[in-house]
């Protein structure tokens, strides 16, 4: 189930979009604090954002730039300010589509579905894994949290990726060792412990403390 974040200060429009997309089995969240849009974004971790251009405090251009600092999630602008310059700026700021108000909900749905297919299904995988405001970049094996970025080794990256893939569940030591065996290095139980210790230290350095829990005699896990 894809998650859609609606950033729209017109309550009627926002509620209409939310109700409509929930009928299509999307998980939908609407922003209510327009001074701190990123707080909701980081907490909800959407796969797509519907973003109005004219908003209280800061406009949609500003929030699109803020989103692009941490995520490649698709951003669809929705606005009645449909002058060509606004459309060009929206695309230059990192927007993926510009939908003019008033709009037909069926057209919006078609655009949303098309963008989601292009972004997630056609690519086969997502470039970034999001977890509680942290971003694991699958392209360059880096972890980013609150504007702090850290490079991970190949083994550290594989360990954290597997833990995130199974967030909320215990991953056995044997399963983690098997994942590390994908490299050409010899991996044993002690090597796993060393790599896990190094990973924890790196996560702590960027502010992610006590993220990985040890389940004695079984394995490790991160909260869902």
C-alpha positions in Angstrom: 0.0 0.0 0.0 1.5 3.3 -1.1 1.5 6.3 1.3 0.4 9.7 0.0 1.1 13.0 1.9 -1.3 15.9 1.1 0.1 19.4 1.7 -3.0 21.5 1.0 -4.4 24.3 3.3 -7.9 24.3 1.7 -9.6 21.9 4.1 -12.4 21.0 1.6 -9.8 20.1 -1.1 -7.6 18.2 1.3 -10.4 16.2 2.8 -11.8 15.4 -0.7 -8.4 14.1 -1.9 -7.9 12.1 1.3 -11.3 10.5 1.1 -10.9 9.8 -2.6 -7.5 8.1 -2.4 -8.4 6.1 0.7 -11.1 4.5 -1.5 -8.3 3.5 -3.8 -6.7 1.7 -0.8 -3.9 4.3 -0.4 -2.7 5.3 3.0 -3.2 9.1 3.2 -2.0 11.7 5.6 -2.8 15.4 5.5 -0.5 18.2 6.8 -2.1 20.4 9.5 1.0 22.3 10.7 2.1 24.3 7.7 5.0 25.8 9.6 6.6 22.4 10.1 5.7 20.4 7.0 8.9 18.4 7.2 8.0 17.0 10.6 5.0 15.3 9.1 6.9 14.2 6.0 9.7 12.6 8.1 7.3 10.9 10.5 4.8 9.6 7.8 7.5 8.6 5.2 5.2 8.9 2.1 5.9 7.4 -1.3 4.3 10.4 -3.0 3.5 14.0 -2.1 0.6 16.2 -3.4 1.8 19.7 -2.8 -0.1 23.0 -3.1 1.9 26.0 -4.3 0.3 28.7 -2.2 0.5 27.8 1.5 0.7 29.6 4.8 4.2 30.6 6.1 6.2 29.0 3.2 5.2 28.2 -0.3 5.3 24.9 -2.1 8.6 25.7 -3.8 10.2 26.0 -0.4 8.9 22.7 0.8 9.8 20.9 -2.4 13.4 22.0 -2.0 13.4 20.8 1.6 12.0 17.4 0.6 14.6 17.1 -2.1 17.4 17.6 0.4 16.5 14.2 2.0 14.4 12.3 -0.5 13.7 11.5 -4.2 10.0 10.8 -3.4 7.7 12.0 -6.3 6.2 15.5 -5.7 3.1 16.5 -7.6 2.2 20.2 -7.4 -1.5 21.1 -7.3 -2.3 24.8 -7.8 -4.6 27.4 -9.5 -1.5 29.5 -10.0 -0.9 27.9 -13.3 1.2 30.6 -15.1 3.9 29.1 -17.2 6.6 30.5 -15.0 5.2 28.7 -11.9 5.0 25.5 -13.8 8.6 25.8 -15.0 9.8 26.7 -11.5 7.9 23.7 -10.0 9.7 21.4 -12.4 13.1 23.1 -11.8 12.6 22.7 -8.0 12.3 19.0 -8.4 8.5 18.5 -9.0 7.4 15.6 -11.1 4.0 16.9 -12.3 1.9 20.1 -12.1 -1.9 19.6 -11.8 -4.0 22.7 -12.3 -7.0 23.6 -10.1 -9.9 23.0 -10.5 -9.0 19.4 -11.3 -10.9 16.2 -12.1 -10.2 13.6 -9.4 -10.0 10.9 -12.1 -7.3 12.8 -13.8 -5.4 13.3 -10.5 -5.7 9.6 -9.8 -4.4 8.7 -13.3 -1.4 11.0 -12.8 -0.6 9.7 -9.3 -0.8 6.1 -10.5 1.4 6.8 -13.5 4.1 8.5 -11.3 4.0 5.7 -8.8 4.5 3.1 -11.5 7.4 5.0 -13.1 9.1 5.5 -9.7 8.7 2.2 -8.0 7.4 -0.6 -10.3 9.4 0.2 -13.5 12.6 0.8 -11.7 12.2 -2.5 -9.8 13.4 -1.0 -6.5 13.5 2.1 -4.5 16.7 4.1 -4.4 16.2 5.2 -0.7 14.9 3.3 2.3 13.3 5.5 4.9 13.1 4.6 8.5 12.0 7.0 11.3 13.5 10.1 9.6 16.7 8.2 8.6 17.5 7.6 4.9 19.6 4.6 3.7 20.8 5.4 0.1 20.9 2.2 -1.8 22.9 3.7 -4.6 26.0 4.9 -2.6 25.7 3.0 0.7 25.3 6.1 2.8 23.0 6.7 5.8 21.6 10.2 6.5 19.8 11.5 9.6 19.0 15.1 10.5 21.4 16.5 7.9 24.2 14.2 9.1 25.6 11.8 6.6 27.8 8.8 7.0 29.4 6.3 4.6 29.0 2.6 5.4 31.2 -0.2 4.4 29.9 -2.9 2.1 29.2 -5.2 5.1 27.7 -2.5 7.3 25.4 -1.5 4.5 24.2 -5.1 3.9 23.6 -5.6 7.6 21.5 -2.4 8.0 19.6 -2.9 4.8 18.6 -6.4 5.9 17.5 -5.2 9.4 15.4 -2.4 7.8 13.8 -4.9 5.4 12.7 -6.8 8.4 11.9 -3.9 10.7 10.0 -5.0 13.8 11.2 -8.6 13.4 14.2 -10.4 14.8 16.8 -11.3 12.1 18.8 -14.4 13.1 22.6 -14.3 13.2 22.7 -17.1 10.7 20.6 -15.1 8.2 22.8 -12.0 8.6 26.0 -14.1 8.1 24.4 -15.5 5.0 23.8 -12.0 3.7 27.4 -11.1 4.4 28.5 -14.2 2.5 27.4 -12.5 -0.7 30.8 -10.8 -0.6 34.0 -12.6 -1.3 35.2 -12.4 2.3 35.2 -15.1 4.9 32.4 -14.5 7.4 32.1 -16.1 10.7 30.2 -15.3 13.9 33.0 -13.1 15.2 33.1 -11.1 12.0 29.4 -10.5 12.3 29.8 -9.1 15.8 32.7 -6.8 14.8 30.7 -5.4 11.8 27.6 -4.9 13.9 29.6 -3.0 16.6 31.1 -0.8 13.9 27.7 -0.2 12.4 26.2 0.8 15.7 29.1 3.3 16.3 28.5 4.9 12.9 24.8 5.2 13.5 25.4 6.8 16.9 27.8 9.3 15.3 24.9 10.8 13.3 22.4 10.7 16.2 20.8 7.3 15.8 21.4 5.9 19.2 20.3 2.4 20.4 18.7 1.7 17.0 19.8 -1.9 16.8 18.6 -4.2 19.5 20.4 -7.4 20.5 18.2 -10.4 21.1 20.6 -12.6 23.0 21.2 -16.0 21.5 18.9 -15.2 18.6 19.9 -12.2 16.5 19.2 -8.5 16.1 16.3 -6.2 15.2 15.3 -2.6 14.7 11.9 -1.2 15.7 9.2 -1.0 13.0 
